[in-house]
Amino acid sequence: MNLTIENPPVTLRELSLNKLRNAIISGYFPAGKRLVERSLCEEMGVSRSVVREVMRYLEAEGLVETVTGKGPTVSTLSWDVAAQIYQIRMVLEQGAVASCTQNLTPETALELQALLAEFKAAFSGDDVNAIVNLSSKLYEKIFAVAGQSVAWEVVQRLNGRISRLRAMTMKSTRRSETGYQRIDKICRAICEQRDPELAKLAVHAHISEAAAIAQRILENEKEKS
């Protein structure tokens, strides 16, 4: 007897969680914004119990915090926290691209290139959440091919804040190269040059530039607050 559930339905909680997460990542609800339960119920068309459950998930992801006297609020992302996230990303992603390059097969190379093409198409548009989500899918594939499932679990725990930083920096005009061009270089080093060290250098350049942009943005926001 096969008990596997094919194409399990997406629950109302999952839909609500994705909607609210995307609203925070895209800046629809900016940092410091109070998240009023009744207003969210009305705007999203769901019950208070669903909203409360979603809030707990987002708090665990670091996207929401409970502020005394205000209640649930979109978390403020400081440069001190962002700097640590970039440091973790640097170590994990450099290790992942090196192992991915070494483990690559013709089939997985095609899968990576297909995801890169999807990311390129999304990048040409203005849907920030589509760009961020496809970027995450691409990295998930890199970690999977690398055989680094535990490292990906660590990334997933930080994914909410990583996504906020990507949304903040990916299409910044302060970049010397676009976010797509940076990720394209990483994928070319993996799939075409098959060079682990070149892939690591491409990750270093990508994350270093993104971190510098995020630092300027976050420190500027801190000065204004």
Number of C-alpha atoms within 10 A of each C-alpha: 3 4 5 7 7 6 6 7 8 8 9 12 17 13 13 19 20 14 14 20 23 21 14 23 26 19 14 11 17 15 16 16 16 18 18 13 17 12 10 16 16 11 9 13 11 15 15 14 12 15 21 15 14 21 23 15 14 21 18 14 17 18 23 26 21 15 13 8 6 12 13 21 22 23 21 18 18 14 18 11 11 19 15 11 18 18 13 14 20 19 14 17 22 19 19 27 29 21 20 26 24 15 15 18 13 8 8 17 20 13 15 22 16 13 17 20 14 16 23 19 14 20 21 11 10 10 12 20 20 17 25 24 15 20 24 19 15 22 19 19 17 27 24 18 22 20 15 17 14 11 18 21 13 13 21 15 13 18 18 22 20 20 24 21 22 25 19 19 21 23 18 16 10 13 16 10 13 17 22 21 13 20 21 18 19 23 24 18 22 27 21 12 12 18 16 21 15 18 28 22 15 22 24 19 16 22 18 15 19 21 21 14 19 23 17 12 14 19 13 11 14 13 7 7 5
